[in-house]
Amino acid sequence: MNAPAHTRRFTLMAALALSLPPLSATAAGLQKTVLVTDCENPMQVEVLADGRLLYAERMGKVKLWQPDTKASAVLWQREVEARANSSTPPNGGAWEAGLLGLAVDPGFERNHWVYLYYSPKGGREFRVSRLTLGGTPAALTDEKTLLSVPVDLEVCCHYAGGLGFDGQGNLLIATGDNTIGFESDAFAPTDFRDGRKFFDSARSAGNANDLRGKILRIHPEPNGTATIPVGNLFPPGTPNTRPEIYVMGCRNPWRFSVDAKTGTLYFADVGPDAQLAQEQRGPAGFDEFNRTKTAGNFGWPFLSADNRPYRQYDFATKQSGSFQDPAKPMNLSPNNTGPKELPTAQPAWMFYPAGQSSRFPAFGSGGRSAAAGPVYHFDTALKSATKLPAEYDNCLFLYEWMRNWIVAVKLDANGERVEMQRFAPEQTFKRPTDLKPGPDGALYVIEFGSGWENNKDARIVRVEAAP
């Protein structure tokens, strides 16, 4: 499993029941309809205007589900660089690689373009590719590569991989820090010793000249190339930086969404495992929910949560250096190919530990693998018996792969939190992996299934208003 399988050497824990009531008695009247059951390690789904579902499977297939036949057909299949978690030793590679991302073009009804993010077999990269859906039988063809993201595929973890569009036709790509974290005592992996680059996230997430540990933003062009939108973090031509970077300083931001109505990017980031803060090292581990309307640096691996700083730790001498300054984070890694001084770090919007959070009790406790979903906008003109109730208007959906919940965050006109409540508390979601609103106003959810991978109970469901 790509997204969260990296994460947790916690014993699997049942999430605590969330104590908050639903938004209203009316909104509690939701039901779950199972649509797709013949899926294997499903990663992302798109709902087409006619109700068909496109979905990606990690081991290299894109499938199309038809609502009339209730059956799926393979549109695209490739050998990808990917291994099952159970097939490699703890330091084995490509645990979370494969076909990770799928998105359809905003003009899909006209141009039939589909975008994928995957690691081709035998390569050392992830590709952002555009394909065209067409033909009889239907297939994805005419591949054009928009961007290549070099990675160390011999490293087990943190590839992220989500794709999505904003309201201006820009394609956003989430990439992980591609770093081994379990030999840093669950604190920041900034091991600067020779031969330890795979244990140094400063080479990737903290490096402004590297595409990993970022949310990238490009603009696909009709000829199959991509340009750089105005407003990314580093303008084109900035020395030793990559202009594709919109957000940097991420560990594994595997799921994000952009509210096209407001232009706000919401993204989750899965944090490290440290149970307690240590004066010699830094803060305890937190997962984050972030939001931004502008490009920025979100701190990892130098800061975490609400800008809690790490100390630069010498893994050879076991001595601790100074704390990082959020106003001027410094990347002193010998593996850093970008500027040493980084942009000011942005604090997380919300964050939570493995234990119960006093600040955000709705998140419960247990293992952590945060994901940020869409903002729902209720359409009064939409004639649909299945659309979510009006109580969910302007709600941001957050979800947790480890804790099996979806939480609705009610936002006011300025995008500030009004309340957070359990969504569909009468329903159980087995490792929610992707959430998408459909043209019918319902919410489509990938349930990855009970275990880490290859689950017999993996499926795609529709959450809708109950009759």
NORGI-V174475 format. One record per backbone hydrogen bond with DSSP energy under -0.5 kcal/mol. CO is the residue of the C=O (numbers start at 1). NH is the residue of the N-H. Records with the same first field share a line. If there is no record, write none. Layout:
CO->NH + NH
//
This chain:
1->5
2->6
4->7 + 8
7->9
24->28
26->29
28->30
29->466
31->464
32->34
33->462
36->460
37->39
39->41
41->58
44->56
46->48 + 54
48->51
52->48
53->65
54->46
55->63
56->43 + 44
57->60 + 61
58->99
60->78
61->57
62->75 + 76
63->55
64->73
65->53
66->70 + 71
71->66
73->64
75->140
76->62
79->121
80->82
84->87
85->88
89->92
94->83 + 97
98->100 + 119
101->117
103->115
105->108
107->110 + 111
108->112
112->133
113->105
114->131
115->103
116->129
117->100 + 101
118->120 + 127
119->81
120->123
124->151
126->149
127->118 + 129
128->146 + 147
129->116
130->144
131->114
132->134 + 141
134->139
139->134 + 141
141->132
144->130 + 146
147->128
148->150
149->126
151->153
152->155
153->94
155->94
156->96
158->178
159->176
162->174
164->172
166->169
170->166
171->218
172->164
173->216
174->161
175->214
176->213
181->184 + 186
184->187
186->274
188->190
189->201
190->192
193->196
196->199
197->200
198->180
199->191 + 201
200->203
201->204 + 205 + 206
204->207
205->249
206->208
207->210
208->242
213->249 + 250
214->175
215->246 + 247
216->173
218->171 + 220
219->227
221->224
225->221
227->219 + 229
229->232
231->295
233->235
235->238
238->241
240->339
241->243
242->245
244->217
245->233 + 234
246->296
247->215
248->298
249->300
251->177
252->254 + 270
255->268 + 372
257->266
258->260
259->262 + 263 + 264
264->259 + 266
265->292
266->257
267->290
269->271 + 288
274->285
278->281 + 282
281->311
282->278
287->352
288->269
289->349 + 350
290->267
292->265
296->248
297->346
299->302 + 303
302->310
304->308
305->307 + 348
307->309
308->304
310->324
311->313
312->321
313->315
314->318 + 319
319->314
322->312
324->326
325->328
326->345
329->342
330->332
333->336
340->331 + 342
344->297
350->289
352->287
354->366
356->358
360->363
361->364
364->357
365->16
369->401
371->373 + 399
374->397
376->378 + 394 + 395
378->380
379->382
382->384
386->465
389->392
390->393
392->395
394->411
395->376
396->398 + 409
397->373
398->407
399->371
400->404 + 405
404->429
405->400
406->423
407->398 + 409
408->410 + 421
409->396
410->418 + 419
412->415
416->412
419->410
421->408
424->427
428->430
429->431
430->449
431->448
434->446
436->444
438->441
441->388
442->438 + 444
443->463
444->436
445->447 + 461
446->433 + 434 + 448
447->459
455->458
459->447
460->35 + 36
461->445
462->33 + 464
463->443
464->31
//
